[in-house]
Amino acid sequence: MDPLKELTPIVVTIALDILAVAALITLVRTFIGPRKSDRIVGVNMIGTQAICLIVCLVVRLHENWLVDIAIIYAMFSFLAVTVLTKMDIGVYQQWRVDQKKGREREVRSGRKPIVEPDLPKRRKSK
Amino acid sequence: MILHWIRFLLGTFCLGFGVFFIVSSVVGNFKFRFALNRMHAAALGDTLGLLGVVVGITLFHGLDATSLKLLLIVALVWITSPVSSHLIMLMELSNGTAAAEVEEERYEDATDEQGLERSSVAVRRRAFHDEHAHHGKGGKPSKEEPKS
């Protein structure tokens, strides 16, 4: 009995099942993530697990060209995370620039400038 | 035949290793509270999980041009995963109130206000403070607050 021919599909199928369940649970976490960065972390994890799934299918289906799809998937996953985060960082930087401009306009128009509150004191509770 | 058995057992061990790390990254994603902590668990699956799965599949498949491509996937993910983690961290730090809470505890004894002023930490702490001063539960507004 050749273990590489007869036992390998069983082992790889078990690994595929576990990985699929893990990806589904990560999808649930991505849905209920309260903040945007939690969701992006979940999307990143789902990308890695999808790469692992495709790599397991290479041996399960005996299709060698699936490796190229895995490489392209890795590139696209990185691109998606980069674009999503860069958009948010750009919005925040624009907000800061707008705030600075508004403060300068306030000073130039002769009104009382916005006094920034001091740094918060040490919190006792929590 | 003996060599095939050794390859099969080693490949099964490596595959189980990788799947274990991926499952533990999913568990850690549920255990941690903040996104900055969750990134730690996500990086676990990105590095050791993917390495274990790819090495196991390479042992099953045998040395080939395809196995070189499999190792290329590992190199690609190991280069791009820290970059994406860094970007997520920048995003969380640039607009996060949860991160502001963490930073508040870390910098609560900081005396160098000049240095804090220059960083974005001061801006976020001010925003966090303003939000809680307006919506505070019955607390008095702080005396430093400007009267409009």
Interface residues (C-beta under 8 A of the other chain):
Chain A: D2 P3 L4 L7 T8 V11 V12 A15 I18 L19 A22 I25 T26 R29 G33 R35 K36 S37 D38 I40 V41 G42 N44 M45 T48 Q49 I51 C52 V55 C56 V58 V59 N64 V67 D68 A70 I71 A74 M75 F78 V81 T82 T85 K86 D88 I89 Y92 Q93 R96 I114 V115 E116 P117 D118 L119 P120 R122 R123
Chain B: M1 H4 W5 R7 F8 G11 T12 L15 G16 G18 V19 I22 V23 S25 V26 N29 F30 A35 R38 M39 A42 G45 D46 G49 L50 V53 V54 G56 I57 F60 H61 D64 T66 K69 L70 L72 I73 L76 V77 T80 S81 V83 S84 L87 I88 L90 M91 E92 S94 N95 G96 A98 E104 E108 D109 E113 L116 S120 A122 V123 R125 R126 F128 H129 D130 A133 S142 E144 E145 P146
